[in-house]
Amino acid sequence: MIPIFRIFLLVLIISGCNKEPDITDEMLGGGVIFDPTFYHPEQFLISYAIPNPTPEQALTPVIIASHGYSATTFEWNEFRQFANSRDDVYVSQVLLGGHGGNYEDFKNSSWRDWQAAIILEYNRLLEAGYTNIHLLGSSTSGALFLELLSGGHFKEKPAPGQVLLIDPIVIPSNKTLSMIHIFGPMLGYMEVDQSAEEDKVYFKYRPEETLRELQNLLNKVRNDLEKGFVLPPGTSLKVYKSVKDPTADPVSAVLIKRGVKTFSGNPVDVEMVDSDLHVYTRLELRPHTQADKQNQINTFNDIIERVLNE
Amino acid sequence: MLKVQFFWKRFYATILPAMWVGVMFFFFGATVYSQERELDIGLRFQKSINLYYENGITLQYSDERLLSKRLFIGLSYVSSRFGTAMGTNAIKQDNIFISGTYMFRPQRSLQPFIRLNTGYFTASYEYPVFDVLPQNSVLISPETGLSYRFGFPLKIGVSLGYNLITGDGRDGPGTLYPLFIQTSITWNILSKTQAYDTNL
Protein backbone atom coordinates (compact mmCIF):
# COMPACT_ATOMS: atom_id res chain seq x y z
CA MET A 1 0.00 0.00 0.00
CA ILE A 2 2.83 2.40 0.88
CA PRO A 3 4.54 2.14 -2.55
CA ILE A 4 1.23 2.85 -4.29
CA PHE A 5 0.77 5.91 -2.11
CA ARG A 6 4.31 7.07 -2.98
CA ILE A 7 3.66 6.69 -6.71
CA PHE A 8 0.40 8.60 -6.33
CA LEU A 9 2.26 11.35 -4.48
CA LEU A 10 4.95 11.51 -7.17
CA VAL A 11 2.35 11.82 -9.93
CA LEU A 12 0.61 14.52 -7.92
CA ILE A 13 3.85 16.48 -7.50
CA ILE A 14 4.80 16.20 -11.19
CA SER A 15 1.31 17.09 -12.38
CA GLY A 16 1.28 20.02 -9.99
CA CYS A 17 4.42 21.57 -11.50
CA ASN A 18 4.21 24.99 -13.05
CA LYS A 19 2.87 24.49 -16.56
CA GLU A 20 3.22 28.08 -17.73
CA PRO A 21 6.62 28.91 -19.19
CA ASP A 22 8.52 32.10 -18.40
CA ILE A 23 8.13 33.89 -21.71
CA THR A 24 9.82 37.28 -21.92
CA ASP A 25 9.02 40.22 -24.19
CA GLU A 26 12.13 39.39 -26.20
CA MET A 27 10.64 36.09 -27.29
CA LEU A 28 8.05 35.15 -29.87
CA GLY A 29 4.87 34.42 -27.96
CA GLY A 30 5.50 37.05 -25.31
CA GLY A 31 2.86 39.39 -26.76
CA VAL A 32 5.34 41.95 -28.13
CA ILE A 33 7.05 40.24 -31.05
CA PHE A 34 4.81 39.09 -33.90
CA ASP A 35 5.46 37.65 -37.31
CA PRO A 36 5.68 40.55 -39.81
CA THR A 37 2.85 39.10 -41.92
CA PHE A 38 0.44 40.38 -39.25
CA TYR A 39 1.42 43.96 -40.15
CA HIS A 40 2.45 43.70 -43.80
CA PRO A 41 0.83 40.72 -45.50
CA GLU A 42 1.46 42.37 -48.89
CA GLN A 43 5.21 41.90 -48.36
CA PHE A 44 4.85 38.15 -47.94
CA LEU A 45 1.68 36.93 -49.63
CA ILE A 46 1.27 37.22 -53.39
CA SER A 47 -2.52 37.27 -53.09
CA TYR A 48 -2.11 40.56 -51.19
CA ALA A 49 0.85 41.92 -53.15
CA ILE A 50 -0.71 41.35 -56.60
CA PRO A 51 -4.42 40.72 -56.03
CA ASN A 52 -5.33 41.53 -59.63
CA PRO A 53 -2.62 39.98 -61.81
CA THR A 54 -2.21 40.75 -65.49
CA PRO A 55 -2.58 37.73 -67.81
CA GLU A 56 1.21 37.47 -67.89
CA GLN A 57 1.52 37.66 -64.11
CA ALA A 58 -1.23 35.07 -63.69
CA LEU A 59 0.88 32.61 -65.68
CA THR A 60 4.00 33.21 -63.58
CA PRO A 61 4.80 30.36 -61.19
CA VAL A 62 3.79 31.15 -57.61
CA ILE A 63 5.54 29.10 -54.95
CA ILE A 64 3.63 28.93 -51.68
CA ALA A 65 6.42 28.54 -49.12
CA SER A 66 5.21 27.22 -45.81
CA HIS A 67 7.22 26.70 -42.62
CA GLY A 68 7.46 24.06 -39.92
CA TYR A 69 5.95 23.54 -36.48
CA SER A 70 6.74 26.40 -34.05
CA ALA A 71 8.48 28.42 -36.79
CA THR A 72 7.43 31.56 -38.66
CA THR A 73 7.72 32.97 -42.18
CA PHE A 74 11.35 33.66 -41.27
CA GLU A 75 12.14 30.08 -42.27
CA TRP A 76 11.72 30.93 -45.97
CA ASN A 77 13.20 34.45 -45.99
CA GLU A 78 16.43 33.27 -47.57
CA PHE A 79 14.55 31.57 -50.39
CA ARG A 80 12.43 34.68 -51.00
CA GLN A 81 15.59 36.79 -51.20
CA PHE A 82 17.08 34.25 -53.59
CA ALA A 83 13.98 34.26 -55.80
CA ASN A 84 13.63 38.05 -55.70
CA SER A 85 16.80 38.31 -57.74
CA ARG A 86 14.79 37.05 -60.70
CA ASP A 87 11.43 38.08 -62.13
CA ASP A 88 10.13 34.77 -63.44
CA VAL A 89 8.80 33.33 -60.15
CA TYR A 90 6.82 34.62 -57.19
CA VAL A 91 7.22 33.41 -53.62
CA SER A 92 4.24 33.62 -51.29
CA GLN A 93 5.24 33.08 -47.65
CA VAL A 94 2.44 31.65 -45.57
CA LEU A 95 2.28 31.89 -41.80
CA LEU A 96 0.68 28.72 -40.44
CA GLY A 97 -2.45 29.20 -38.34
CA GLY A 98 -1.85 29.64 -34.62
CA HIS A 99 1.79 30.53 -35.27
CA GLY A 100 3.75 33.76 -35.11
CA GLY A 101 1.70 35.41 -32.37
CA ASN A 102 0.76 34.82 -28.75
CA TYR A 103 1.72 31.68 -26.87
CA GLU A 104 -1.93 31.14 -25.88
CA ASP A 105 -3.09 31.28 -29.51
CA PHE A 106 -0.45 28.74 -30.41
CA LYS A 107 -1.41 26.55 -27.47
CA ASN A 108 -5.07 26.55 -28.50
CA SER A 109 -4.48 25.84 -32.18
CA SER A 110 -5.03 22.49 -33.89
CA TRP A 111 -3.18 21.09 -36.88
CA ARG A 112 -6.29 21.87 -38.94
CA ASP A 113 -5.82 25.52 -37.95
CA TRP A 114 -2.17 25.37 -39.03
CA GLN A 115 -3.19 23.90 -42.37
CA ALA A 116 -6.04 26.36 -42.96
CA ALA A 117 -3.58 29.18 -43.70
CA ILE A 118 -2.12 27.21 -46.61
CA ILE A 119 -5.56 26.46 -48.04
CA LEU A 120 -6.59 30.09 -47.65
CA GLU A 121 -3.65 31.45 -49.63
CA TYR A 122 -4.00 28.72 -52.26
CA ASN A 123 -7.67 29.56 -52.75
CA ARG A 124 -7.02 33.31 -52.82
CA LEU A 125 -4.44 32.80 -55.57
CA LEU A 126 -6.86 30.66 -57.58
CA GLU A 127 -9.62 33.22 -57.19
CA ALA A 128 -7.25 35.98 -58.28
CA GLY A 129 -6.60 34.01 -61.47
CA TYR A 130 -3.18 32.46 -60.89
CA THR A 131 -2.84 29.20 -62.78
CA ASN A 132 0.70 28.08 -62.05
CA ILE A 133 0.80 27.38 -58.30
CA HIS A 134 3.31 25.18 -56.44
CA LEU A 135 3.76 24.11 -52.84
CA LEU A 136 7.07 24.28 -51.00
CA GLY A 137 6.98 23.10 -47.40
CA SER A 138 9.49 22.49 -44.66
CA SER A 139 9.13 19.95 -41.86
CA THR A 140 5.54 19.94 -40.56
CA SER A 141 4.26 21.71 -43.66
CA GLY A 142 5.38 18.61 -45.55
CA ALA A 143 3.00 16.55 -43.41
CA LEU A 144 0.25 19.16 -43.89
CA PHE A 145 0.66 19.03 -47.70
CA LEU A 146 0.62 15.24 -47.68
CA GLU A 147 -2.58 15.28 -45.64
CA LEU A 148 -4.20 17.59 -48.21
CA LEU A 149 -3.11 15.33 -51.07
CA SER A 150 -4.21 12.08 -49.42
CA GLY A 151 -7.55 13.61 -48.47
CA GLY A 152 -8.32 14.50 -52.09
CA HIS A 153 -8.34 18.23 -51.38
CA PHE A 154 -7.39 19.06 -54.99
CA LYS A 155 -10.07 16.94 -56.66
CA GLU A 156 -12.43 19.85 -57.08
CA LYS A 157 -9.88 22.53 -57.96
CA PRO A 158 -6.71 22.92 -60.03
CA ALA A 159 -3.93 20.96 -58.33
CA PRO A 160 -0.43 22.33 -57.62
CA GLY A 161 2.19 21.57 -60.27
CA GLN A 162 5.08 20.83 -57.93
CA VAL A 163 4.91 19.71 -54.32
CA LEU A 164 8.39 20.13 -52.86
CA LEU A 165 9.15 18.94 -49.36
CA ILE A 166 12.24 20.01 -47.43
CA ASP A 167 12.93 17.69 -44.49
CA PRO A 168 9.30 16.63 -44.17
CA ILE A 169 8.38 15.01 -40.89
CA VAL A 170 6.35 11.84 -40.62
CA ILE A 171 8.54 10.15 -38.02
CA PRO A 172 10.24 12.39 -35.44
CA SER A 173 13.92 11.80 -34.65
CA ASN A 174 13.23 12.16 -30.95
CA LYS A 175 11.04 9.20 -30.15
CA THR A 176 9.78 10.63 -26.87
CA LEU A 177 7.19 12.48 -28.97
CA SER A 178 5.51 9.09 -29.42
CA MET A 179 4.77 9.11 -25.67
CA ILE A 180 3.41 12.67 -25.55
CA HIS A 181 -0.16 11.49 -24.93
CA ILE A 182 1.03 9.69 -21.80
CA PHE A 183 3.48 12.17 -20.31
CA GLY A 184 2.38 15.42 -22.01
CA PRO A 185 -0.19 16.47 -19.40
CA MET A 186 2.50 16.18 -16.71
CA LEU A 187 5.02 18.23 -18.67
CA GLY A 188 2.87 21.18 -19.70
CA TYR A 189 5.37 22.37 -22.27
CA MET A 190 8.75 21.55 -23.78
CA GLU A 191 11.63 24.00 -23.81
CA VAL A 192 13.99 24.13 -26.76
CA ASP A 193 17.59 25.20 -26.54
CA GLN A 194 18.05 27.89 -29.18
CA SER A 195 19.75 31.28 -29.48
CA ALA A 196 18.17 34.50 -28.26
CA GLU A 197 17.80 35.64 -31.87
CA GLU A 198 16.04 32.41 -32.77
CA ASP A 199 13.71 32.94 -29.80
CA LYS A 200 12.27 35.87 -31.80
CA VAL A 201 11.27 33.74 -34.78
CA TYR A 202 10.73 30.26 -33.31
CA PHE A 203 8.67 29.47 -30.23
CA LYS A 204 11.10 28.57 -27.47
CA TYR A 205 8.38 26.86 -25.47
CA ARG A 206 6.22 24.28 -27.18
CA PRO A 207 2.93 23.58 -25.36
CA GLU A 208 2.16 19.90 -24.90
CA GLU A 209 -1.25 20.54 -26.50
CA THR A 210 0.46 21.42 -29.78
CA LEU A 211 2.88 18.51 -29.47
CA ARG A 212 -0.11 16.21 -29.17
CA GLU A 213 -1.62 17.90 -32.24
CA LEU A 214 1.63 17.29 -34.07
CA GLN A 215 1.63 13.63 -33.06
CA ASN A 216 -2.01 13.29 -34.18
CA LEU A 217 -1.14 14.80 -37.56
CA LEU A 218 1.89 12.53 -37.98
CA ASN A 219 -0.16 9.46 -37.09
CA LYS A 220 -2.79 10.38 -39.66
CA VAL A 221 -0.24 11.00 -42.39
CA ARG A 222 1.63 7.80 -41.56
CA ASN A 223 -1.61 5.81 -41.76
CA ASP A 224 -2.48 7.47 -45.07
CA LEU A 225 0.96 6.61 -46.43
CA GLU A 226 0.61 3.01 -45.28
CA LYS A 227 -2.62 2.75 -47.28
CA GLY A 228 -0.98 4.63 -50.16
CA PHE A 229 -2.32 7.41 -52.35
CA VAL A 230 -1.88 8.82 -55.83
CA LEU A 231 -1.06 12.41 -56.75
CA PRO A 232 -3.51 14.39 -58.88
CA PRO A 233 -2.81 14.32 -62.64
CA GLY A 234 -0.09 16.82 -63.52
CA THR A 235 1.31 17.03 -59.99
CA SER A 236 4.93 16.07 -59.22
CA LEU A 237 6.41 15.59 -55.78
CA LYS A 238 9.99 15.68 -54.61
CA VAL A 239 11.44 15.08 -51.15
CA TYR A 240 14.74 16.72 -50.17
CA LYS A 241 15.96 15.00 -47.02
CA SER A 242 18.88 15.77 -44.79
CA VAL A 243 20.60 12.45 -44.04
CA LYS A 244 21.38 13.33 -40.41
CA ASP A 245 18.33 15.38 -39.57
CA PRO A 246 18.12 15.71 -35.76
CA THR A 247 14.41 16.61 -35.78
CA ALA A 248 12.57 14.88 -38.63
CA ASP A 249 13.83 11.32 -38.86
CA PRO A 250 15.20 10.65 -42.36
CA VAL A 251 13.10 7.49 -42.43
CA SER A 252 10.20 9.88 -43.10
CA ALA A 253 11.46 10.01 -46.69
CA VAL A 254 11.23 6.22 -46.91
CA LEU A 255 7.59 6.29 -45.84
CA ILE A 256 6.76 9.01 -48.39
CA LYS A 257 8.57 7.21 -51.20
CA ARG A 258 6.70 3.99 -50.40
CA GLY A 259 3.32 5.62 -49.84
CA VAL A 260 2.93 8.14 -52.67
CA LYS A 261 2.76 7.45 -56.40
CA THR A 262 2.38 9.84 -59.29
CA PHE A 263 -0.84 9.71 -61.29
CA SER A 264 0.92 7.47 -63.83
CA GLY A 265 1.95 5.08 -61.03
CA ASN A 266 5.62 6.01 -60.73
CA PRO A 267 7.44 6.56 -57.44
CA VAL A 268 8.10 10.13 -56.38
CA ASP A 269 11.57 11.73 -56.43
CA VAL A 270 13.77 11.69 -53.35
CA GLU A 271 17.13 13.37 -52.88
CA MET A 272 19.13 12.49 -49.79
CA VAL A 273 21.22 15.52 -48.85
CA ASP A 274 24.49 15.16 -46.96
CA SER A 275 23.65 17.46 -44.05
CA ASP A 276 23.10 17.29 -40.30
CA LEU A 277 20.71 20.26 -40.20
CA HIS A 278 16.95 20.14 -39.94
CA VAL A 279 15.44 22.28 -42.70
CA TYR A 280 18.89 22.64 -44.20
CA THR A 281 17.66 25.43 -46.49
CA ARG A 282 17.50 27.82 -43.52
CA LEU A 283 21.02 28.87 -42.58
CA GLU A 284 20.45 32.34 -41.13
CA LEU A 285 20.96 32.55 -37.34
CA ARG A 286 22.78 29.27 -37.09
CA PRO A 287 26.38 28.19 -37.63
CA HIS A 288 26.95 26.52 -40.96
CA THR A 289 29.68 25.40 -43.29
CA GLN A 290 30.43 26.12 -46.91
CA ALA A 291 28.98 22.70 -47.74
CA ASP A 292 25.73 23.71 -46.03
CA LYS A 293 25.64 26.87 -48.13
CA GLN A 294 26.21 24.83 -51.27
CA ASN A 295 23.39 22.44 -50.33
CA GLN A 296 21.09 25.41 -49.87
CA ILE A 297 21.96 26.98 -53.23
CA ASN A 298 21.70 23.65 -55.04
CA THR A 299 18.24 23.06 -53.62
CA PHE A 300 17.05 26.61 -54.33
CA ASN A 301 18.20 26.23 -57.94
CA ASP A 302 16.52 22.85 -58.23
CA ILE A 303 13.25 24.25 -56.90
CA ILE A 304 13.29 27.12 -59.39
CA GLU A 305 14.18 24.78 -62.24
CA ARG A 306 11.35 22.40 -61.40
CA VAL A 307 8.67 25.10 -61.26
CA LEU A 308 9.89 26.74 -64.47
CA ASN A 309 9.89 23.43 -66.34
CA GLU A 310 6.24 22.77 -65.60
CA MET B 1 27.41 0.02 -46.09
CA LEU B 2 30.58 -1.79 -45.07
CA LYS B 3 29.67 -1.23 -41.44
CA VAL B 4 26.25 -2.80 -42.01
CA GLN B 5 27.73 -5.82 -43.78
CA PHE B 6 30.22 -6.25 -40.96
CA PHE B 7 27.43 -6.21 -38.43
CA TRP B 8 25.46 -8.85 -40.31
CA LYS B 9 28.53 -11.02 -40.68
CA ARG B 10 29.14 -10.79 -36.96
CA PHE B 11 25.46 -11.45 -36.26
CA TYR B 12 25.36 -14.61 -38.35
CA ALA B 13 28.75 -15.78 -37.11
CA THR B 14 28.31 -15.29 -33.39
CA ILE B 15 25.10 -13.91 -31.95
CA LEU B 16 22.59 -16.08 -33.82
CA PRO B 17 24.37 -19.42 -33.21
CA ALA B 18 24.86 -18.44 -29.57
CA MET B 19 21.15 -17.85 -29.22
CA TRP B 20 20.33 -21.27 -30.65
CA VAL B 21 23.00 -23.11 -28.69
CA GLY B 22 21.69 -21.52 -25.51
CA VAL B 23 18.11 -22.47 -26.18
CA MET B 24 18.96 -25.99 -27.37
CA PHE B 25 21.18 -26.59 -24.37
CA PHE B 26 18.36 -25.92 -21.98
CA PHE B 27 15.84 -27.81 -24.08
CA PHE B 28 17.76 -31.08 -24.60
CA GLY B 29 19.96 -30.86 -21.54
CA ALA B 30 16.86 -30.73 -19.46
CA THR B 31 15.83 -34.28 -20.39
CA VAL B 32 18.83 -35.54 -18.45
CA TYR B 33 18.32 -33.53 -15.34
CA SER B 34 14.67 -33.09 -14.92
CA GLN B 35 11.25 -34.31 -15.79
CA GLU B 36 9.58 -31.10 -14.64
CA ARG B 37 10.02 -29.23 -17.86
CA GLU B 38 7.94 -26.59 -19.56
CA LEU B 39 8.23 -25.52 -23.16
CA ASP B 40 5.68 -22.88 -24.13
CA ILE B 41 5.35 -22.31 -27.85
CA GLY B 42 2.96 -19.83 -29.39
CA LEU B 43 2.24 -16.47 -30.92
CA ARG B 44 3.40 -13.04 -29.88
CA PHE B 45 1.48 -9.89 -30.85
CA GLN B 46 3.40 -6.67 -30.32
CA LYS B 47 2.41 -3.05 -30.88
CA SER B 48 4.78 -0.11 -30.65
CA ILE B 49 3.01 2.92 -29.24
CA ASN B 50 2.29 5.21 -32.20
CA LEU B 51 3.85 2.83 -34.71
CA TYR B 52 3.46 -0.67 -36.05
CA TYR B 53 1.92 -3.97 -35.08
CA GLU B 54 4.65 -6.61 -35.23
CA ASN B 55 3.57 -10.20 -34.75
CA GLY B 56 5.33 -13.52 -34.79
CA ILE B 57 6.27 -16.57 -32.77
CA THR B 58 7.68 -17.07 -29.31
CA LEU B 59 8.93 -19.98 -27.22
CA GLN B 60 9.92 -20.16 -23.58
CA TYR B 61 11.59 -22.94 -21.67
CA SER B 62 11.98 -23.66 -17.98
CA ASP B 63 12.68 -26.58 -15.64
CA GLU B 64 13.54 -27.14 -12.00
CA ARG B 65 17.16 -26.16 -12.51
CA LEU B 66 16.13 -22.66 -13.51
CA LEU B 67 15.40 -21.20 -10.08
CA SER B 68 12.74 -23.84 -9.47
CA LYS B 69 10.92 -22.90 -12.65
CA ARG B 70 10.84 -19.25 -11.81
CA LEU B 71 13.23 -18.45 -14.64
CA PHE B 72 12.23 -18.90 -18.28
CA ILE B 73 14.61 -18.70 -21.23
CA GLY B 74 12.94 -17.63 -24.44
CA LEU B 75 13.38 -16.92 -28.11
CA SER B 76 11.03 -14.74 -30.14
CA TYR B 77 10.68 -13.45 -33.65
CA VAL B 78 8.22 -10.69 -34.49
CA SER B 79 7.90 -8.72 -37.68
CA SER B 80 5.76 -6.01 -39.23
CA ARG B 81 5.52 -8.47 -42.17
CA PHE B 82 2.90 -10.28 -40.08
CA GLY B 83 1.45 -7.05 -38.75
CA THR B 84 1.03 -3.55 -40.13
CA ALA B 85 3.08 -4.20 -43.27
CA MET B 86 0.73 -6.97 -44.43
CA GLY B 87 -0.82 -5.55 -47.59
CA THR B 88 0.28 -1.98 -46.84
CA ASN B 89 3.24 0.29 -47.59
CA ALA B 90 4.56 0.10 -44.02
CA ILE B 91 8.24 -0.71 -43.64
CA LYS B 92 9.07 -4.39 -43.33
CA GLN B 93 11.09 -4.85 -40.16
CA ASP B 94 12.12 -7.88 -38.15
CA ASN B 95 13.01 -8.38 -34.50
CA ILE B 96 14.67 -11.53 -33.20
CA PHE B 97 15.59 -11.75 -29.55
CA ILE B 98 16.31 -14.03 -26.66
CA SER B 99 14.81 -13.34 -23.28
CA GLY B 100 15.09 -14.19 -19.64
CA THR B 101 11.86 -14.04 -17.66
CA TYR B 102 11.46 -14.20 -13.91
CA MET B 103 8.02 -15.40 -12.84
CA PHE B 104 6.65 -14.49 -9.46
CA ARG B 105 4.22 -16.88 -7.74
CA PRO B 106 5.19 -19.84 -9.97
CA GLN B 107 2.64 -22.19 -8.43
CA ARG B 108 -0.29 -19.87 -9.08
CA SER B 109 -2.33 -19.20 -12.19
CA LEU B 110 -1.83 -15.46 -12.25
CA GLN B 111 1.87 -14.69 -12.34
CA PRO B 112 3.44 -11.24 -12.49
CA PHE B 113 6.72 -11.35 -14.38
CA ILE B 114 9.71 -9.27 -15.35
CA ARG B 115 11.65 -9.96 -18.53
CA LEU B 116 14.79 -8.78 -20.26
CA ASN B 117 15.03 -9.14 -24.03
CA THR B 118 18.10 -8.74 -26.18
CA GLY B 119 18.53 -9.38 -29.85
CA TYR B 120 18.62 -7.77 -33.23
CA PHE B 121 16.44 -5.46 -35.29
CA THR B 122 16.57 -4.96 -39.02
CA ALA B 123 14.43 -2.92 -41.39
CA SER B 124 14.23 -3.01 -45.16
CA TYR B 125 13.97 0.32 -46.99
CA GLU B 126 14.13 -1.33 -50.42
CA TYR B 127 15.15 1.66 -52.57
CA PRO B 128 18.93 2.07 -53.02
CA VAL B 129 18.65 5.83 -52.38
CA PHE B 130 18.13 4.96 -48.69
CA ASP B 131 21.24 2.82 -48.34
CA VAL B 132 22.86 5.76 -46.54
CA LEU B 133 20.44 5.34 -43.61
CA PRO B 134 20.96 2.96 -40.67
CA GLN B 135 18.70 -0.08 -40.96
CA ASN B 136 19.95 -2.41 -38.19
CA SER B 137 20.22 -2.18 -34.43
CA VAL B 138 20.83 -4.19 -31.30
CA LEU B 139 17.71 -4.65 -29.18
CA ILE B 140 17.62 -4.39 -25.41
CA SER B 141 14.26 -4.10 -23.70
CA PRO B 142 12.96 -4.73 -20.19
CA GLU B 143 9.36 -5.87 -19.99
CA THR B 144 6.91 -6.34 -17.18
CA GLY B 145 3.44 -7.79 -17.10
CA LEU B 146 1.11 -10.55 -16.07
CA SER B 147 0.80 -14.12 -17.22
CA TYR B 148 -2.26 -16.27 -16.73
CA ARG B 149 -2.05 -20.05 -16.80
CA PHE B 150 -5.24 -21.93 -17.45
CA GLY B 151 -6.15 -25.34 -15.99
CA PHE B 152 -4.77 -26.88 -19.18
CA PRO B 153 -1.42 -26.07 -20.89
CA LEU B 154 -2.50 -22.70 -22.30
CA LYS B 155 -0.89 -19.52 -21.08
CA ILE B 156 -1.62 -15.86 -21.92
CA GLY B 157 0.80 -13.09 -21.12
CA VAL B 158 0.33 -9.34 -21.40
CA SER B 159 3.13 -6.89 -20.80
CA LEU B 160 4.55 -3.46 -21.33
CA GLY B 161 8.07 -3.13 -22.71
CA TYR B 162 10.57 -0.38 -23.29
CA ASN B 163 13.30 -0.41 -25.93
CA LEU B 164 16.38 1.09 -24.28
CA ILE B 165 17.98 1.55 -27.69
CA THR B 166 15.82 3.47 -30.13
CA GLY B 167 16.65 4.86 -33.53
CA ASP B 168 16.83 8.53 -34.42
CA GLY B 169 17.63 7.91 -38.07
CA ARG B 170 21.20 8.98 -37.47
CA ASP B 171 22.64 6.31 -35.20
CA GLY B 172 19.86 3.76 -35.48
CA PRO B 173 16.86 2.90 -37.64
CA GLY B 174 14.11 5.47 -37.23
CA THR B 175 11.27 2.98 -36.89
CA LEU B 176 12.63 1.42 -33.70
CA TYR B 177 10.27 2.98 -31.13
CA PRO B 178 10.60 2.97 -27.33
CA LEU B 179 7.33 1.86 -25.80
CA PHE B 180 5.48 -1.30 -26.78
CA ILE B 181 2.77 -3.57 -25.48
CA GLN B 182 2.64 -7.26 -26.22
CA THR B 183 0.35 -10.21 -25.80
CA SER B 184 1.51 -13.78 -26.11
CA ILE B 185 -0.58 -16.93 -26.30
CA THR B 186 1.41 -20.12 -25.77
CA TRP B 187 0.90 -23.85 -25.27
CA ASN B 188 3.14 -25.98 -23.10
CA ILE B 189 4.01 -28.84 -25.45
CA LEU B 190 5.77 -30.83 -22.70
CA SER B 191 2.72 -30.89 -20.52
CA LYS B 192 1.80 -34.30 -19.14
CA THR B 193 -1.69 -33.21 -18.27
CA GLN B 194 -0.56 -32.19 -14.81
CA ALA B 195 -3.18 -30.45 -12.79
CA TYR B 196 -2.36 -26.79 -12.35
CA ASP B 197 -3.30 -24.89 -9.33
CA THR B 198 -5.90 -22.50 -10.68
CA ASN B 199 -5.97 -20.36 -7.60
CA LEU B 200 -5.32 -16.77 -8.48
Chai-1 contact restraints between the chains, C-beta under 6 A:
chainA,res_idxA,chainB,res_idxB,connection_type,confidence,min_distance_angstrom,max_distance_angstrom,comment,restraint_id
A,I171,B,G174,contact,1.0,0.0,6.0,A-B,restraint_1
A,S173,B,D168,contact,1.0,0.0,6.0,A-B,restraint_2
A,S173,B,G169,contact,1.0,0.0,6.0,A-B,restraint_3
A,K175,B,T166,contact,1.0,0.0,6.0,A-B,restraint_4
A,K175,B,Y177,contact,1.0,0.0,6.0,A-B,restraint_5
A,K175,B,P178,contact,1.0,0.0,6.0,A-B,restraint_6
A,S178,B,I49,contact,1.0,0.0,6.0,A-B,restraint_7
A,S178,B,N50,contact,1.0,0.0,6.0,A-B,restraint_8
A,S178,B,Y177,contact,1.0,0.0,6.0,A-B,restraint_9
A,M179,B,L179,contact,1.0,0.0,6.0,A-B,restraint_10
A,E226,B,T88,contact,1.0,0.0,6.0,A-B,restraint_11
A,E226,B,N89,contact,1.0,0.0,6.0,A-B,restraint_12
A,E226,B,A90,contact,1.0,0.0,6.0,A-B,restraint_13
A,G228,B,N89,contact,1.0,0.0,6.0,A-B,restraint_14
A,V243,B,V132,contact,1.0,0.0,6.0,A-B,restraint_15
A,K244,B,R170,contact,1.0,0.0,6.0,A-B,restraint_16
A,D249,B,G169,contact,1.0,0.0,6.0,A-B,restraint_17
A,D249,B,G174,contact,1.0,0.0,6.0,A-B,restraint_18
A,P250,B,L133,contact,1.0,0.0,6.0,A-B,restraint_19
A,P250,B,G169,contact,1.0,0.0,6.0,A-B,restraint_20
A,V251,B,G169,contact,1.0,0.0,6.0,A-B,restraint_21
A,V251,B,G174,contact,1.0,0.0,6.0,A-B,restraint_22
A,V251,B,T175,contact,1.0,0.0,6.0,A-B,restraint_23
A,V254,B,Y125,contact,1.0,0.0,6.0,A-B,restraint_24
A,V254,B,F130,contact,1.0,0.0,6.0,A-B,restraint_25
A,K257,B,Y127,contact,1.0,0.0,6.0,A-B,restraint_26
A,R258,B,N89,contact,1.0,0.0,6.0,A-B,restraint_27
A,G259,B,N89,contact,1.0,0.0,6.0,A-B,restraint_28
A,V270,B,V129,contact,1.0,0.0,6.0,A-B,restraint_29
A,M272,B,V129,contact,1.0,0.0,6.0,A-B,restraint_30
A,M272,B,V132,contact,1.0,0.0,6.0,A-B,restraint_31
